[in-house]
Amino acid sequence: MLYQYHCACCDKVVASTDKVCSECGSQNIRTPYGFWIFCIIACLAAAIVFKVAHLYLQDNQNVPVKQSFLDTLHQSDKAN
């Protein structure tokens, strides 16, 4: 079987229903899905951080608008 529960102390394979390791008596049984859950949560957090940074940069982006010569003349005509 590819996914097996292991004792955290002696790394012996135990059944999923065992609460105590028969080899050393440890009650710390490691699940085979812990790494996958960590990977999924890490990817989700990275996606959220990326999206928040993208939205922050998009909202705070100031693009300078270059005035044309005709706009400058039009403004000076309004001032007079």
CNS distance restraints for C-alpha pairs under 8 A (distance, minus, plus):
assign (resid   3 and name CA) (resid  32 and name CA) 5.56 0.50 0.50
assign (resid   3 and name CA) (resid  33 and name CA) 7.93 0.50 0.50
assign (resid   4 and name CA) (resid  13 and name CA) 6.55 0.50 0.50
assign (resid   4 and name CA) (resid  14 and name CA) 7.40 0.50 0.50
assign (resid   4 and name CA) (resid  15 and name CA) 7.62 0.50 0.50
assign (resid   4 and name CA) (resid  16 and name CA) 7.74 0.50 0.50
assign (resid   4 and name CA) (resid  31 and name CA) 7.40 0.50 0.50
assign (resid   4 and name CA) (resid  32 and name CA) 5.85 0.50 0.50
assign (resid   5 and name CA) (resid  13 and name CA) 5.84 0.50 0.50
assign (resid   5 and name CA) (resid  14 and name CA) 5.55 0.50 0.50
assign (resid   5 and name CA) (resid  15 and name CA) 6.36 0.50 0.50
assign (resid   5 and name CA) (resid  16 and name CA) 6.02 0.50 0.50
assign (resid   5 and name CA) (resid  29 and name CA) 6.69 0.50 0.50
assign (resid   5 and name CA) (resid  30 and name CA) 5.74 0.50 0.50
assign (resid   5 and name CA) (resid  31 and name CA) 5.16 0.50 0.50
assign (resid   5 and name CA) (resid  32 and name CA) 5.76 0.50 0.50
assign (resid   6 and name CA) (resid  11 and name CA) 5.32 0.50 0.50
assign (resid   6 and name CA) (resid  12 and name CA) 5.43 0.50 0.50
assign (resid   6 and name CA) (resid  13 and name CA) 4.54 0.50 0.50
assign (resid   6 and name CA) (resid  14 and name CA) 5.60 0.50 0.50
assign (resid   6 and name CA) (resid  29 and name CA) 5.78 0.50 0.50
assign (resid   6 and name CA) (resid  30 and name CA) 5.26 0.50 0.50
assign (resid   6 and name CA) (resid  31 and name CA) 6.99 0.50 0.50
assign (resid   6 and name CA) (resid  32 and name CA) 7.85 0.50 0.50
assign (resid   7 and name CA) (resid  11 and name CA) 4.68 0.50 0.50
assign (resid   7 and name CA) (resid  12 and name CA) 5.30 0.50 0.50
assign (resid   7 and name CA) (resid  13 and name CA) 6.50 0.50 0.50
assign (resid   7 and name CA) (resid  14 and name CA) 6.73 0.50 0.50
assign (resid   7 and name CA) (resid  21 and name CA) 6.21 0.50 0.50
assign (resid   7 and name CA) (resid  26 and name CA) 7.09 0.50 0.50
assign (resid   7 and name CA) (resid  27 and name CA) 7.88 0.50 0.50
assign (resid   7 and name CA) (resid  28 and name CA) 6.24 0.50 0.50
assign (resid   7 and name CA) (resid  29 and name CA) 4.67 0.50 0.50
assign (resid   7 and name CA) (resid  30 and name CA) 6.03 0.50 0.50
assign (resid   8 and name CA) (resid  26 and name CA) 7.69 0.50 0.50
assign (resid   8 and name CA) (resid  28 and name CA) 5.62 0.50 0.50
assign (resid   8 and name CA) (resid  29 and name CA) 5.68 0.50 0.50
assign (resid   8 and name CA) (resid  30 and name CA) 5.86 0.50 0.50
assign (resid   9 and name CA) (resid  24 and name CA) 7.50 0.50 0.50
assign (resid   9 and name CA) (resid  26 and name CA) 6.54 0.50 0.50
assign (resid   9 and name CA) (resid  28 and name CA) 7.29 0.50 0.50
assign (resid  10 and name CA) (resid  23 and name CA) 7.65 0.50 0.50
assign (resid  10 and name CA) (resid  24 and name CA) 6.95 0.50 0.50
assign (resid  12 and name CA) (resid  21 and name CA) 7.85 0.50 0.50
assign (resid  12 and name CA) (resid  23 and name CA) 7.45 0.50 0.50
assign (resid  14 and name CA) (resid  18 and name CA) 6.57 0.50 0.50
assign (resid  14 and name CA) (resid  21 and name CA) 6.76 0.50 0.50
assign (resid  19 and name CA) (resid  27 and name CA) 5.99 0.50 0.50
assign (resid  19 and name CA) (resid  29 and name CA) 7.28 0.50 0.50
assign (resid  20 and name CA) (resid  25 and name CA) 5.58 0.50 0.50
assign (resid  20 and name CA) (resid  26 and name CA) 5.64 0.50 0.50
assign (resid  20 and name CA) (resid  27 and name CA) 4.60 0.50 0.50
assign (resid  20 and name CA) (resid  28 and name CA) 7.50 0.50 0.50
assign (resid  20 and name CA) (resid  29 and name CA) 7.55 0.50 0.50
assign (resid  21 and name CA) (resid  25 and name CA) 4.76 0.50 0.50
assign (resid  21 and name CA) (resid  26 and name CA) 5.29 0.50 0.50
assign (resid  21 and name CA) (resid  27 and name CA) 6.41 0.50 0.50
assign (resid  21 and name CA) (resid  29 and name CA) 7.58 0.50 0.50
assign (resid  30 and name CA) (resid  34 and name CA) 7.81 0.50 0.50
assign (resid  33 and name CA) (resid  37 and name CA) 6.20 0.50 0.50
assign (resid  34 and name CA) (resid  38 and name CA) 6.20 0.50 0.50
assign (resid  35 and name CA) (resid  39 and name CA) 6.22 0.50 0.50
assign (resid  36 and name CA) (resid  40 and name CA) 6.19 0.50 0.50
assign (resid  37 and name CA) (resid  41 and name CA) 6.17 0.50 0.50
assign (resid  38 and name CA) (resid  42 and name CA) 6.01 0.50 0.50
assign (resid  39 and name CA) (resid  43 and name CA) 6.10 0.50 0.50
assign (resid  40 and name CA) (resid  44 and name CA) 6.13 0.50 0.50
assign (resid  41 and name CA) (resid  45 and name CA) 6.08 0.50 0.50
assign (resid  42 and name CA) (resid  46 and name CA) 6.13 0.50 0.50
assign (resid  43 and name CA) (resid  47 and name CA) 6.14 0.50 0.50
assign (resid  44 and name CA) (resid  48 and name CA) 6.22 0.50 0.50
assign (resid  45 and name CA) (resid  49 and name CA) 6.13 0.50 0.50
assign (resid  46 and name CA) (resid  50 and name CA) 6.04 0.50 0.50
assign (resid  47 and name CA) (resid  51 and name CA) 6.12 0.50 0.50
assign (resid  48 and name CA) (resid  52 and name CA) 6.11 0.50 0.50
assign (resid  49 and name CA) (resid  53 and name CA) 6.07 0.50 0.50
assign (resid  50 and name CA) (resid  54 and name CA) 6.07 0.50 0.50
assign (resid  51 and name CA) (resid  55 and name CA) 6.15 0.50 0.50
assign (resid  52 and name CA) (resid  56 and name CA) 6.04 0.50 0.50
assign (resid  53 and name CA) (resid  57 and name CA) 6.08 0.50 0.50
assign (resid  54 and name CA) (resid  58 and name CA) 6.01 0.50 0.50
assign (resid  55 and name CA) (resid  59 and name CA) 6.09 0.50 0.50
assign (resid  56 and name CA) (resid  60 and name CA) 6.16 0.50 0.50
assign (resid  57 and name CA) (resid  61 and name CA) 5.89 0.50 0.50
assign (resid  67 and name CA) (resid  71 and name CA) 6.15 0.50 0.50
assign (resid  67 and name CA) (resid  72 and name CA) 6.83 0.50 0.50
assign (resid  68 and name CA) (resid  72 and name CA) 6.48 0.50 0.50
assign (resid  69 and name CA) (resid  73 and name CA) 6.33 0.50 0.50
assign (resid  70 and name CA) (resid  74 and name CA) 6.07 0.50 0.50
assign (resid  71 and name CA) (resid  75 and name CA) 6.19 0.50 0.50
assign (resid  72 and name CA) (resid  76 and name CA) 6.25 0.50 0.50
assign (resid  73 and name CA) (resid  77 and name CA) 6.17 0.50 0.50
assign (resid  74 and name CA) (resid  78 and name CA) 6.42 0.50 0.50
assign (resid  75 and name CA) (resid  79 and name CA) 6.34 0.50 0.50
assign (resid  76 and name CA) (resid  80 and name CA) 6.43 0.50 0.50
